[in-house]
Amino acid sequence: MKLQLQNGLPVVSLTIAHHDKSIVLHNVLFDTGCAATVFDSDALAELGIHIDFIYGRAKRKYGVGGTSEICYEQQIPDFCIEHIALTDFPIQLGSIQEPYGFDGIVGIDFMMRAKCKVDFETLNIEFAN
């Protein structure tokens, strides 16, 4: 996967798959300073993934300058980011596009699960899984 710098921020394009559908999100922040992986709820709605108000758990996420929004953490069965199958992996859904301008934020939780290796000289990301 190729890392691009946009206004000094690391951004990637990701393929997200759920059941028999997939989408490509072209504007995802690759953020080693973010603990959790968060996606814009409108972006994943195309895959039939919606906020689960019953089984999901409301969480407060903090952005630049200490502002915060509510998002919902939930586990999605049969969910893949790139070729990495994620079972028992919590993702967060909320409003990311409007306040931050991203389709999602890939956090350190996914990077560790996928065993990402980032070469900042070539701007390439490799997955060990």
C-alpha positions as CSV (number, residue, x, y, z in Angstrom):
1,M,0.0,0.0,0.0
2,K,1.3,3.5,-0.8
3,L,1.3,6.3,1.7
4,Q,0.7,9.8,0.5
5,L,1.4,13.0,2.3
6,Q,-1.5,15.5,2.1
7,N,-0.8,18.8,3.8
8,G,1.9,16.9,5.8
9,L,-0.5,14.2,6.9
10,P,-0.1,10.5,6.0
11,V,-3.1,9.3,3.9
12,V,-3.9,6.0,2.3
13,S,-6.5,4.4,0.1
14,L,-8.0,1.2,1.6
15,T,-10.3,-1.5,0.3
16,I,-12.9,-2.4,2.8
17,A,-14.9,-5.7,2.4
18,H,-17.9,-7.0,4.2
19,H,-19.7,-10.2,3.0
20,D,-19.8,-10.0,-0.8
21,K,-19.4,-6.2,-1.1
22,S,-16.3,-4.0,-1.1
23,I,-15.5,-0.3,-1.4
24,V,-12.4,1.7,-1.7
25,L,-11.9,4.6,0.6
26,H,-9.4,7.1,-0.9
27,N,-8.9,9.5,2.0
28,V,-8.0,7.5,5.2
29,L,-5.7,9.0,7.7
30,F,-2.9,6.6,8.7
31,D,-2.5,7.7,12.3
32,T,0.0,6.1,14.7
33,G,-1.2,8.4,17.4
34,C,-4.8,7.2,17.3
35,A,-5.5,4.2,19.5
36,A,-8.6,3.0,17.6
37,T,-9.7,2.6,14.0
38,V,-12.6,4.8,13.1
39,F,-14.7,5.0,9.9
40,D,-17.2,7.5,8.7
41,S,-20.6,5.9,9.2
42,D,-21.9,7.2,5.8
43,A,-18.9,5.6,4.0
44,L,-19.5,2.1,5.5
45,A,-23.3,2.3,4.9
46,E,-22.6,1.3,1.3
47,L,-21.5,-2.1,2.7
48,G,-24.6,-2.4,4.8
49,I,-22.6,-1.6,8.0
50,H,-24.6,0.8,10.2
51,I,-24.2,2.0,13.8
52,D,-25.6,-0.6,16.1
53,F,-27.3,1.4,18.8
54,I,-28.2,-1.8,20.8
55,Y,-25.0,-3.8,20.8
56,G,-22.6,-1.0,20.0
57,R,-20.9,1.0,22.8
58,A,-20.9,4.8,22.8
59,K,-17.4,6.2,23.1
60,R,-16.1,9.7,23.1
61,K,-13.3,10.4,20.6
62,Y,-11.0,13.4,20.9
63,G,-9.7,15.3,17.9
64,V,-7.3,18.1,17.3
65,G,-7.5,20.8,20.0
66,G,-9.3,18.5,22.5
67,T,-12.7,18.7,20.8
68,S,-14.7,15.5,21.1
69,E,-17.5,13.7,19.4
70,I,-19.5,10.6,20.1
71,C,-18.9,7.5,18.1
72,Y,-20.0,3.9,18.4
73,E,-17.6,1.0,18.9
74,Q,-18.8,-2.4,17.6
75,Q,-17.5,-5.6,16.1
76,I,-18.4,-6.4,12.5
77,P,-18.3,-10.1,11.5
78,D,-16.6,-11.0,8.2
79,F,-14.9,-7.6,7.9
80,C,-11.6,-7.1,5.9
81,I,-9.3,-4.1,5.6
82,E,-7.2,-4.7,2.5
83,H,-6.5,-8.5,2.7
84,I,-6.5,-8.6,6.5
85,A,-9.5,-10.5,7.8
86,L,-10.6,-9.0,11.1
87,T,-12.6,-11.1,13.5
88,D,-13.2,-10.0,17.1
89,F,-11.8,-6.6,16.0
90,P,-13.6,-3.5,17.3
91,I,-14.1,-0.6,14.9
92,Q,-15.7,2.7,15.6
93,L,-18.3,4.4,13.5
94,G,-19.1,8.1,13.6
95,S,-18.9,11.4,11.8
96,I,-15.4,11.7,10.5
97,Q,-15.8,13.2,7.0
98,E,-17.5,16.5,8.1
99,P,-15.3,17.6,11.0
100,Y,-12.0,16.1,9.9
101,G,-12.3,15.6,6.1
102,F,-11.4,11.9,6.1
103,D,-13.3,8.7,5.2
104,G,-11.7,7.1,8.2
105,I,-8.7,6.9,10.5
106,V,-6.6,3.8,10.7
107,G,-5.3,3.5,14.2
108,I,-2.5,1.7,15.9
109,D,-4.9,-1.2,16.8
110,F,-5.2,-2.2,13.1
111,M,-1.5,-1.5,12.4
112,M,-0.5,-3.9,15.2
113,R,-3.0,-6.5,14.1
114,A,-1.8,-6.4,10.5
115,K,1.8,-6.1,11.6
116,C,2.3,-3.1,9.4
117,K,5.8,-2.1,8.4
118,V,6.2,1.5,7.1
119,D,9.1,2.6,5.0
120,F,9.1,6.4,5.3
121,E,11.8,6.7,2.6
122,T,9.7,5.1,-0.1
123,L,6.3,5.8,1.6
124,N,5.4,2.1,1.3
125,I,3.4,0.1,3.8
126,E,3.7,-3.7,4.0
127,F,1.6,-6.1,5.9
128,A,3.1,-9.2,7.5
129,N,-0.2,-11.0,7.6
